Amino acid sequence: MAWDVPPKPEYVNVGQQAAEAEGSENNTDKYIADVVDKLAANPRANQSPGVAMRDVETPGPIAQLSVPLNWEFTISDAASQVPHGYHYKFNPPRQTDVKMVAYHRGAPLNPSDGQFFHQLLSDNANLKVPKLLYSEQWENDAGYVSDSKRQQQVKETMRKLSAAMGVNGPGDNQFTNSHKAPDSNAPVFHVEKVELRNLKGKTVMEVEGYLTDPIDGKPQKYFKGTFMEQPTERGVEVHEFMLHSTNKVAFTGYKSAYSKALESAVWR
């Protein structure tokens, strides 16, 4: 299932990617080659309790973050096909069903969607505690279930955030798409939680849920992603850092590594 990237991306060895990028005039290719060189030359291993970390530069609003030293690092060749886009993948050794991904789809939001996302984050600057926009647990709360106005407000907020989440991914969900599996037009994602939170001084949006099986609508891939804005001359861009896995146990087990990577982030 697509995640707002060109179809059938092929993952290549980073050394091969750097060699192919050499001499290219494409800015994204040049950046990728620079990242590969710096990553290979980085002598520093930051120590977390029991886990050696290494710093990785990314071209988005996060200039640098730390990932486990022994995790494999690849770059999708799709990144070089989309101006301004990138798709960096990290996974535990020999465990390709678990991925942490730094990603930008390569295009800004349209003006109205960009303004809504920007205003939502701006209106909730300097959060002391996370602010829930939706939790699936609310569906078991009598107050929420009986409050049609509140339910409509949540649905409208999710609709306005669809583009920021990605219309071919988390933005195509039970709030924005009323079709049901096995209908081929059923939503590709099921939202379990959406919240705003403070990440080292900046407000970001965090989404948790799962990619759905098109036949029965059950979980196919578990997902947790952080969505960050970056205003540019072209408009508001959304950059993502996510964790996903087809294995629920593995997904749950690596949430702490994902959180540590986020908390290591250095804003540009």
LINWOTA-V535847 format. One record per residue. N is the residue number from 0. RES is the residue in three letters. NEAR is the number of other C-alpha atoms within 12 Angstrom. D_CENTER is the distance of its C-alpha to the mean C-alpha in Angstrom with 2 decimals. Layout:
((N	RES	NEAR	D_CENTER) (N	RES	NEAR	D_CENTER))
//
This chain:
((0	MET	22	14.95) (1	ALA	18	13.27) (2	TRP	30	9.67) (3	ASP	32	11.10) (4	VAL	29	12.47) (5	PRO	24	16.21) (6	PRO	16	17.86) (7	LYS	15	18.63) (8	PRO	23	16.78) (9	GLU	19	18.82) (10	TYR	23	17.78) (11	VAL	22	20.52) (12	ASN	19	21.92) (13	VAL	28	20.93) (14	GLY	22	24.65) (15	GLN	18	25.18) (16	GLN	32	22.38) (17	ALA	30	24.04) (18	ALA	19	27.40) (19	GLU	20	26.40) (20	ALA	28	24.91) (21	GLU	21	28.17) (22	GLY	14	30.18) (23	SER	17	27.61) (24	GLU	14	27.67) (25	ASN	20	24.08) (26	ASN	22	22.26) (27	THR	33	18.96) (28	ASP	34	21.12) (29	LYS	26	23.00) (30	TYR	30	20.03) (31	ILE	40	18.81) (32	ALA	32	22.41) (33	ASP	26	22.67) (34	VAL	31	19.65) (35	VAL	30	21.19) (36	ASP	22	24.54) (37	LYS	20	23.46) (38	LEU	30	21.56) (39	ALA	20	24.70) (40	ALA	14	26.94) (41	ASN	18	25.21) (42	PRO	15	27.91) (43	ARG	16	26.37) (44	ALA	20	25.02) (45	ASN	22	23.89) (46	GLN	17	25.09) (47	SER	19	23.47) (48	PRO	10	25.87) (49	GLY	10	26.50) (50	VAL	19	23.43) (51	ALA	20	23.67) (52	MET	26	20.66) (53	ARG	30	20.18) (54	ASP	34	18.69) (55	VAL	42	16.37) (56	GLU	32	16.16) (57	THR	37	13.30) (58	PRO	34	14.25) (59	GLY	36	11.97) (60	PRO	29	12.86) (61	ILE	35	12.45) (62	ALA	20	15.50) (63	GLN	26	15.50) (64	LEU	35	14.21) (65	SER	37	16.05) (66	VAL	41	15.42) (67	PRO	33	18.24) (68	LEU	30	20.96) (69	ASN	19	21.66) (70	TRP	26	18.22) (71	GLU	28	18.25) (72	PHE	37	16.40) (73	THR	36	16.21) (74	ILE	38	15.13) (75	SER	35	14.95) (76	ASP	31	18.00) (77	ALA	33	16.19) (78	ALA	39	14.94) (79	SER	35	18.60) (80	GLN	24	19.25) (81	VAL	25	17.19) (82	PRO	23	18.52) (83	HIS	29	16.16) (84	GLY	36	13.25) (85	TYR	40	11.89) (86	HIS	43	10.17) (87	TYR	42	10.89) (88	LYS	36	11.14) (89	PHE	40	12.75) (90	ASN	32	14.74) (91	PRO	27	17.82) (92	PRO	15	21.12) (93	ARG	13	22.16) (94	GLN	19	19.47) (95	THR	22	17.32) (96	ASP	24	16.23) (97	VAL	34	13.85) (98	LYS	39	10.94) (99	MET	44	8.63) (100	VAL	36	6.72) (101	ALA	45	6.56) (102	TYR	40	6.36) (103	HIS	44	8.37) (104	ARG	37	10.19) (105	GLY	31	13.40) (106	ALA	29	14.89) (107	PRO	29	15.19) (108	LEU	33	15.36) (109	ASN	21	18.93) (110	PRO	22	21.01) (111	SER	18	21.22) (112	ASP	28	17.55) (113	GLY	30	16.81) (114	GLN	26	19.67) (115	PHE	25	18.67) (116	PHE	38	15.20) (117	HIS	33	16.95) (118	GLN	21	19.82) (119	LEU	27	17.95) (120	LEU	32	16.38) (121	SER	21	19.78) (122	ASP	17	21.78) (123	ASN	25	20.04) (124	ALA	23	20.30) (125	ASN	19	21.55) (126	LEU	22	20.60) (127	LYS	15	22.57) (128	VAL	14	20.94) (129	PRO	21	17.81) (130	LYS	24	18.58) (131	LEU	23	17.96) (132	LEU	31	17.45) (133	TYR	31	17.81) (134	SER	25	18.52) (135	GLU	24	19.87) (136	GLN	17	22.61) (137	TRP	21	23.99) (138	GLU	19	25.21) (139	ASN	11	27.76) (140	ASP	13	28.83) (141	ALA	11	32.07) (142	GLY	14	31.53) (143	TYR	20	28.30) (144	VAL	17	29.67) (145	SER	14	32.82) (146	ASP	15	31.26) (147	SER	14	30.64) (148	LYS	13	30.03) (149	ARG	18	27.17) (150	GLN	23	25.65) (151	GLN	18	26.01) (152	GLN	17	24.37) (153	VAL	30	21.26) (154	LYS	25	21.29) (155	GLU	19	21.77) (156	THR	27	18.94) (157	MET	38	16.51) (158	ARG	27	18.16) (159	LYS	30	17.74) (160	LEU	40	14.00) (161	SER	36	13.58) (162	ALA	35	13.09) (163	ALA	47	10.54) (164	MET	46	8.40) (165	GLY	37	9.55) (166	VAL	28	13.08) (167	ASN	27	12.81) (168	GLY	36	10.08) (169	PRO	46	9.60) (170	GLY	35	11.88) (171	ASP	36	14.60) (172	ASN	38	15.64) (173	GLN	32	18.94) (174	PHE	31	19.32) (175	THR	33	19.00) (176	ASN	27	20.71) (177	SER	19	23.94) (178	HIS	19	24.62) (179	LYS	24	24.90) (180	ALA	23	24.69) (181	PRO	16	26.49) (182	ASP	16	26.52) (183	SER	17	24.75) (184	ASN	21	23.27) (185	ALA	27	21.73) (186	PRO	35	18.12) (187	VAL	41	15.59) (188	PHE	45	13.61) (189	HIS	39	15.15) (190	VAL	39	13.92) (191	GLU	30	15.26) (192	LYS	31	14.18) (193	VAL	36	12.78) (194	GLU	33	13.78) (195	LEU	34	14.05) (196	ARG	29	14.60) (197	ASN	26	15.98) (198	LEU	30	14.21) (199	LYS	19	17.18) (200	GLY	17	18.77) (201	LYS	30	16.08) (202	THR	32	14.80) (203	VAL	41	11.11) (204	MET	40	9.84) (205	GLU	39	8.59) (206	VAL	42	8.48) (207	GLU	37	10.11) (208	GLY	37	12.02) (209	TYR	35	12.74) (210	LEU	36	13.18) (211	THR	32	16.90) (212	ASP	24	19.87) (213	PRO	23	21.56) (214	ILE	17	24.94) (215	ASP	17	24.86) (216	GLY	25	21.55) (217	LYS	22	21.03) (218	PRO	25	17.90) (219	GLN	24	17.07) (220	LYS	32	13.69) (221	TYR	36	12.31) (222	PHE	41	8.71) (223	LYS	42	7.30) (224	GLY	41	4.09) (225	THR	42	5.11) (226	PHE	45	5.84) (227	MET	39	8.70) (228	GLU	36	11.65) (229	GLN	33	13.91) (230	PRO	22	17.26) (231	THR	18	19.06) (232	GLU	11	22.36) (233	ARG	15	20.75) (234	GLY	21	19.00) (235	VAL	29	15.88) (236	GLU	35	12.79) (237	VAL	43	9.18) (238	HIS	40	7.00) (239	GLU	41	3.35) (240	PHE	42	3.75) (241	MET	41	3.73) (242	LEU	43	7.30) (243	HIS	39	9.19) (244	SER	32	12.92) (245	THR	24	15.87) (246	ASN	22	17.87) (247	LYS	23	17.70) (248	VAL	15	19.82) (249	ALA	24	17.80) (250	PHE	31	14.51) (251	THR	21	16.43) (252	GLY	17	18.10) (253	TYR	31	15.17) (254	LYS	26	13.51) (255	SER	20	15.84) (256	ALA	33	14.82) (257	TYR	34	11.16) (258	SER	26	12.73) (259	LYS	24	15.18) (260	ALA	35	12.86) (261	LEU	37	11.28) (262	GLU	24	14.89) (263	SER	27	16.06) (264	ALA	29	14.10) (265	VAL	23	16.63) (266	TRP	23	16.07) (267	ARG	15	17.55))
//
